[in-house]
Amino acid sequence: MMAATKFNSKSPTMRRIMKEAAEFSQSPSPDYTAAPLESDLFEWHFTLRGPPNSAFAEGIYHGRIVLPPTYPLRPPSFRFTTPSGRFEANREICLSISGHHEETWQPAWGVRTALVALRSFMETDAGGQIGGLTTGEEVRRRLARESRGWKCNGCGGRSNEEILRESEELWREREKQEGVGKKREEVEVPAELKMGFRDEMEKEKAKAERTEAEGAGEDAEIAQLAEGFVPTAPEKQVQHQPPAVPNVATSALPARPAQGVPAPTRTAPLPDPVGQAVAQRARQLDPNAGVPVWVDYAIITLGGLLVAMLVKILLGY
């Protein structure tokens, strides 16, 4: 028996919850079942069979449903507790029937409608969905076989297979009572819910593709910067390097008579920028501009030695 006395049975939310719980008992299904906890009518546990003709067909999965205080004005939240390879275990799922998308929820829908939709959504691609997983069929088939023996402590320690077997037996008894000739109408996923789920998956897929494209654009930009940077340094160095192989044709010719003093060719930068500045200033002051550079260096060196000797002598005294 459910502890309904702890709640206000006159509130619209409680009447709705009690009505849906009674419908699961009166109209059981061989493919799914759900019931609230005796200690908390706002927390339900569900057990459902995997969709047929899929990698989940042999599986029986268990999960939790948490109803908001304003249910059914606001949607419930869902999470699987049994590993399935499609949804993360013990993590709230982002679906068009869940609290993540209140704009797509309609109060006319209930827990049964949500379970039927949730079962059909297992065959869809995760597509970056919150709480969704993308695994191979072999993994999903293995988890499906293992799921049948999974047990829930909150449901008396019964396995998923035992819980669903009880629902299936109730369903067979109802079928006998109602007669073979009466066809029972199965609950279908509303078209609005299918459209909302499809739009949600398209948005998640577009978001994932946009993020991937942005990442690829950044990588391409980095590659372009790298390509533009690498050849610049070698090209500059090659322009300043002297030719490695001399011109044999020109080297065999006799040397032309010198016309004036040519400017010396420097193959390497001056080791000391200060000495370079002093030498340049000395050439500007020297009227004889044709003196070779090594003479300037010798004068500067001798001057430096004389200054050093003078300082040494003064310090010695």
Buried (B, 14 or more C-beta within 10 A) or exposed (E): EBEBEEBEEEEEBBEBBBEBBEEBEEEBBBBBBBBBBEEBBBBBBBBBBBBEEBBBEBBBBBBBBBBBEEBBEBBBBBBBBBBBBBBBBEEBBBBBBBBBBEEBBEEEBBBBBBBBBBBBBBBEEBBBBBBBBEBEEEBBBBBBEEBBEBBBEEBEEBBBBBBBBEBBEBBEEBBEEEEEEEEEEEBEBBEEBBEBBEEBBEEBBEEBEEEEEEEEEEEEEEEEEEEEEEEEEEEEEEEEEEEEEEEEEEEEEEEEEEEEEEEEEEEEEBEEEEBEEBBEEBEEEEEEEEBEEEEBBEBBEEEEEEEEEEEEEEEEE
